[in-house]
Amino acid sequence: MAAVSSSAEYNRMKELKEFDETKMGVKGLADSGITTIPKFFVQMPEVRSTLKPCSEVHAGIPLIDLSRMNSPDHRPRIVDELREAAKDWGFFQVINHGVPVSVLNKTVESIKSFHEQPQELKAKHYVRTEQSGVMYASNNDLFRSKAASWHDFVHVWMSPEPADADQIPDACRSEMVAWDKEATMVAETVAELLSEGLGVAAGKLKDAGLLATKAIAGVYYPFCPQPDITLGLNHHTDPGVLTVLLENQVVGLQVKHGGEWVDVKPVPGSLIINIADALQIISNGEYISVEHRVRANSSNEPRISIVEFFSMDTRVESRRYGPLSELVTPESPARYRNFTVKEFHDNFYSKGLDSKSLVEKLMV
């Protein structure tokens, strides 16, 4: 297995830069017909040992029906279901969330269409400007991670300082703008239910500015010739508050639960919600962020996901966030210290994707 062998002459940074400068992404590598992936995609031995073939796909995360959430008779039960899912799993799927299936399908197809354009059309969008505007690239942490993962993405900031609409690629512009409205509606609805689950006012998370920063990533996972030695997306926890995920029907997402990687079966018409690090802190540990990853795609059909990240207002670096005051009592003291927006940014952009680094730094 040549890809795993070591060499004193191997210059990882040089190969990363050469790959990045081609602007071809992993889609270009896959289309070239390679049978051995570049060495910088090969995972560490401790990760490769966990990449066992999936013998069966398990829908392990909770599935919650929101259809009767406005009924006084049913809302308490739905709040309980979300609270338990957020406390035990940190991940759950929702159905009957109010977004038409036709909109879900159109959004997925638009991201697929962008990534499947001729290379020369996509290349003009290929940049590494992570903190503003529009970014199309392979691996946002390409130069910071221990091993690259097998995916490309287009990333658009939606608020509070949205990207210029003209910067968003034509192939997915109207769909991404429309999806922001739909995903925001779902996020605000779920945030209300989660707030009630904490015993605070339904509007608490939104009113505190905790959903104010929004960004969408349209991710493309092409066929990988060696899915047993790399990942589609490295294991991590999301840094912000709440994440809304739309995906097609190609399997790949795994969530860590009870020390094991659980395969998540796509459910047609559903959306996946997960708790991010900042919400674990803000909820004083009542809700948990959990590690997740995406297996490299062994199917000829690409895996598509559209992820919208919701986070606190990050425009003022000195602004502080921490456990909600309503949740801190003499009997239940703060488990985490407050943090500034600057700390939040410095923690995320100083390294590759990782798990709970902010949570661990802030533990009291």
C-alpha positions in Angstrom: 0.0 0.0 0.0 2.2 2.8 -1.3 0.0 5.5 0.0 0.7 4.6 3.6 4.5 4.1 3.3 6.7 6.8 4.8 9.6 8.5 3.1 12.3 10.9 4.4 11.9 12.9 1.1 8.2 13.4 1.5 7.3 17.1 1.8 3.7 17.2 3.0 3.4 21.0 2.8 4.7 21.1 -0.7 2.2 18.5 -1.8 -0.6 20.3 -0.1 0.2 23.5 -1.8 0.6 21.9 -5.2 -2.8 20.2 -4.8 -4.5 23.4 -3.6 -3.0 25.4 -6.5 -4.6 23.0 -9.1 -8.0 24.2 -7.8 -9.3 20.8 -8.9 -10.4 19.5 -5.5 -11.0 15.9 -4.7 -13.7 15.8 -7.4 -10.9 16.4 -9.9 -8.8 13.7 -8.4 -11.7 11.2 -8.5 -12.5 12.2 -12.1 -8.9 11.6 -13.1 -9.3 7.9 -12.4 -6.6 7.6 -9.7 -6.6 4.3 -7.8 -4.2 5.4 -5.0 -5.0 8.6 -3.0 -2.3 11.2 -2.3 -0.4 10.5 1.0 -1.7 13.6 2.7 -5.2 12.1 2.7 -4.1 9.0 4.6 -5.4 9.0 8.2 -3.3 8.2 11.2 -3.2 4.5 12.2 -5.5 5.0 15.2 -8.1 6.4 12.9 -7.7 3.8 10.2 -8.3 1.1 12.8 -11.8 2.4 13.3 -12.7 2.3 9.6 -14.4 -1.1 9.5 -16.7 -1.9 6.7 -20.3 -1.0 7.5 -22.2 -4.4 7.5 -25.5 -2.7 8.2 -26.7 0.9 8.5 -28.3 1.7 11.7 -30.6 4.7 12.2 -29.2 5.2 15.7 -30.1 8.8 16.4 -33.5 9.8 17.7 -36.2 10.6 15.1 -38.7 13.3 16.3 -42.0 14.3 14.6 -42.7 18.0 14.9 -46.1 17.9 13.3 -48.0 18.6 16.5 -45.6 21.0 18.2 -48.1 23.8 18.3 -50.7 21.6 20.1 -50.9 22.2 23.8 -51.6 18.5 24.2 -48.5 17.3 22.3 -45.9 20.1 22.7 -44.8 19.0 26.2 -44.0 15.5 24.9 -42.1 16.9 21.9 -40.1 19.2 24.2 -39.3 16.1 26.4 -38.2 14.1 23.3 -35.9 16.9 22.1 -34.4 17.5 25.6 -33.6 13.8 26.0 -32.1 13.6 22.5 -30.0 16.7 23.1 -28.9 15.4 26.5 -28.1 11.8 25.5 -27.1 12.0 21.8 -26.5 15.6 20.9 -28.0 14.6 17.5 -31.5 14.0 16.2 -33.5 13.8 13.0 -36.7 15.8 12.6 -39.6 15.1 10.3 -42.7 17.2 9.5 -40.6 20.3 10.1 -42.4 22.5 7.6 -40.0 22.5 4.6 -41.5 21.0 1.5 -39.7 17.9 0.1 -39.5 19.7 -3.3 -37.4 22.5 -1.6 -35.1 19.9 0.0 -34.6 18.1 -3.4 -34.0 21.4 -5.3 -31.4 22.5 -2.7 -29.5 19.2 -2.9 -29.6 19.3 -6.7 -28.2 22.8 -6.9 -25.2 21.9 -4.8 -24.6 18.8 -6.9 -24.9 20.9 -10.0 -22.3 23.4 -8.8 -19.7 20.7 -7.9 -20.3 18.9 -11.2 -19.7 21.9 -13.4 -16.6 21.8 -15.7 -13.5 22.5 -13.7 -12.7 25.8 -15.4 -16.1 27.2 -14.3 -15.6 26.2 -10.7 -12.0 27.3 -10.5 -12.8 31.0 -10.5 -14.5 30.6 -7.2 -11.6 28.6 -5.6 -10.3 30.7 -2.7 -9.3 30.4 1.0 -11.2 33.3 2.7 -12.7 31.5 5.6 -14.1 34.3 7.7 -16.2 36.3 5.1 -17.8 36.1 1.7 -17.8 33.0 -0.4 -15.3 30.2 -0.3 -15.0 27.2 -2.6 -12.2 24.8 -1.8 -11.2 21.3 -0.7 -11.0 21.0 3.2 -11.3 24.4 5.0 -8.5 23.2 7.3 -6.3 21.7 4.6 -3.1 23.3 5.9 -4.0 22.8 9.6 -5.2 19.2 9.9 -3.1 16.1 10.5 -4.7 14.4 7.5 -6.9 15.9 4.7 -10.4 14.4 4.1 -12.1 13.4 0.9 -14.6 16.3 0.2 -15.0 19.6 -1.5 -17.3 22.4 -0.4 -18.7 25.8 -1.2 -19.2 28.0 1.9 -21.3 31.2 2.1 -21.7 33.6 5.0 -25.4 34.5 5.4 -25.4 36.8 8.4 -24.8 39.1 10.2 -22.6 40.3 7.4 -23.8 38.4 4.4 -21.8 37.7 1.3 -22.5 39.7 -1.8 -25.2 37.7 -3.7 -23.2 38.2 -6.9 -20.3 36.3 -5.3 -22.4 33.1 -4.8 -22.0 30.8 -7.8 -24.9 31.0 -10.3 -25.5 27.2 -10.1 -26.7 27.4 -6.5 -27.3 31.1 -5.7 -31.0 31.3 -5.5 -31.3 27.9 -3.8 -28.7 28.8 -1.1 -30.5 32.1 -0.4 -33.8 30.3 -0.2 -32.4 27.6 1.9 -31.1 30.1 4.5 -34.7 31.2 5.1 -36.0 27.6 5.4 -33.1 26.4 7.7 -33.5 29.5 9.8 -37.1 28.8 10.4 -36.3 25.2 11.4 -33.4 26.3 13.7 -35.6 28.9 15.4 -38.3 26.4 15.9 -36.0 23.8 17.4 -34.3 26.5 19.5 -37.6 27.4 21.1 -38.3 23.8 22.0 -34.8 23.3 23.3 -35.2 26.5 25.4 -38.4 25.2 26.9 -36.5 22.0 27.6 -34.1 24.0 29.7 -37.0 25.6 31.6 -36.4 29.1 30.2 -38.5 31.2 27.9 -39.1 29.8 24.4 -37.4 32.8 22.7 -34.3 32.8 25.0 -31.7 31.5 22.6 -32.8 33.7 19.7 -33.3 36.8 21.8 -29.9 36.4 23.3 -28.4 36.6 19.8 -27.3 33.0 19.9 -28.5 32.3 16.3 -27.3 35.5 14.8 -24.3 34.3 12.9 -25.2 32.0 10.0 -23.1 30.2 7.3 -24.0 27.5 4.8 -21.6 24.8 3.5 -22.6 22.8 0.4 -20.4 19.7 0.7 -19.6 17.2 -2.1 -18.2 13.7 -1.3 -17.2 12.0 -4.6 -16.2 8.4 -5.0 -13.0 7.5 -3.1 -10.8 4.7 -4.4 -9.5 3.9 -1.0 -12.2 4.5 1.6 -10.6 2.2 4.1 -7.7 4.6 4.8 -9.2 8.1 4.7 -12.4 9.9 5.8 -14.9 12.1 3.9 -14.8 14.5 6.9 -12.6 14.3 9.9 -14.1 13.6 13.3 -15.0 16.8 15.2 -17.7 18.6 17.1 -19.2 21.8 15.7 -18.0 25.0 17.4 -21.2 27.1 17.3 -24.7 26.8 18.8 -26.9 24.7 16.5 -26.5 23.0 13.2 -29.1 22.1 10.6 -28.1 19.4 8.1 -29.8 18.4 4.8 -28.4 15.4 3.0 -29.1 13.2 0.1 -29.7 9.4 0.5 -26.0 8.3 0.3 -24.8 7.0 3.6 -21.7 8.2 5.4 -22.5 10.3 8.5 -21.4 8.7 11.8 -22.1 9.9 15.3 -20.1 8.7 18.4 -22.3 7.3 21.1 -21.3 5.1 23.9 -17.8 5.0 22.7 -18.8 3.5 19.3 -19.3 5.1 15.8 -23.0 4.8 14.9 -24.0 4.9 11.2 -26.9 7.3 10.6 -29.3 6.1 8.0 -30.7 9.0 5.8 -34.5 9.3 6.2 -36.2 10.8 3.2 -37.7 14.2 4.0 -35.9 14.6 7.3 -33.4 17.1 8.6 -30.6 16.4 11.1 -30.0 18.7 14.0 -27.0 18.7 16.2 -25.9 20.5 19.4 -22.7 22.5 19.0 -20.0 23.3 21.6 -21.2 26.7 22.5 -24.7 25.4 23.3 -23.2 22.8 25.6 -21.6 25.7 27.5 -24.6 28.0 27.3 -26.9 25.1 28.6 -24.4 24.5 31.4 -23.9 21.0 30.2 -27.6 20.1 30.0 -27.2 19.5 26.3 -24.1 18.0 24.8 -22.1 18.3 21.6 -20.8 15.0 20.3 -18.1 13.9 17.9 -19.2 13.1 14.4 -17.5 12.3 11.1 -18.3 11.3 7.5 -16.9 8.1 6.0 -15.2 8.4 2.6 -17.7 7.6 -0.1 -17.4 4.1 -1.6 -20.4 4.7 -3.9 -20.3 5.9 -7.5 -23.2 8.3 -6.5 -21.8 11.4 -4.7 -22.9 12.2 -1.2 -24.3 15.7 -0.9 -24.9 17.6 2.3 -26.0 21.2 3.0 -25.0 22.3 6.4 -26.2 25.6 8.0 -24.3 26.6 11.1 -25.9 28.9 13.6 -23.8 30.7 16.2 -23.7 33.7 18.5 -23.3 37.2 17.3 -19.5 37.4 16.7 -19.1 41.0 15.5 -17.8 42.4 18.8 -14.7 40.5 19.9 -14.9 41.6 23.5 -18.5 40.3 23.9 -18.8 37.5 26.4 -21.0 34.4 26.5 -21.4 31.7 29.0 -23.9 29.5 30.9 -27.4 31.1 31.0 -27.9 32.8 34.4 -31.2 31.0 34.9 -29.3 27.7 34.9 -26.7 28.6 37.4 -27.7 28.1 41.1 -25.9 27.2 44.3 -27.1 23.6 43.8 -26.1 23.7 40.1 -23.0 26.0 39.8 -21.5 27.0 36.5 -19.6 24.2 34.9 -17.9 26.5 32.4 -16.4 30.0 32.6 -17.5 32.8 30.2 -15.7 33.3 27.0 -15.2 36.1 24.5 -15.8 36.1 20.8 -12.1 36.5 20.3 -11.4 33.3 22.3 -14.0 31.5 20.2 -12.4 32.7 16.9 -8.8 32.0 18.0 -9.7 28.5 19.2 -11.4 27.5 15.9 -9.0 29.1 13.3 -5.8 28.1 15.0 -6.0 24.4 14.2 -7.8 21.7 12.2 -11.2 20.4 13.0 -11.3 18.8 16.5 -13.6 17.8 19.3 -14.7 19.8 22.2 -11.5 21.8 22.5 -13.4 25.0 23.5 -15.6 23.1 26.0 -12.5 21.5 27.6 -10.7 24.9 27.8 -13.6 26.5 29.6 -14.4 23.8 32.2 -14.4 25.2 35.7 
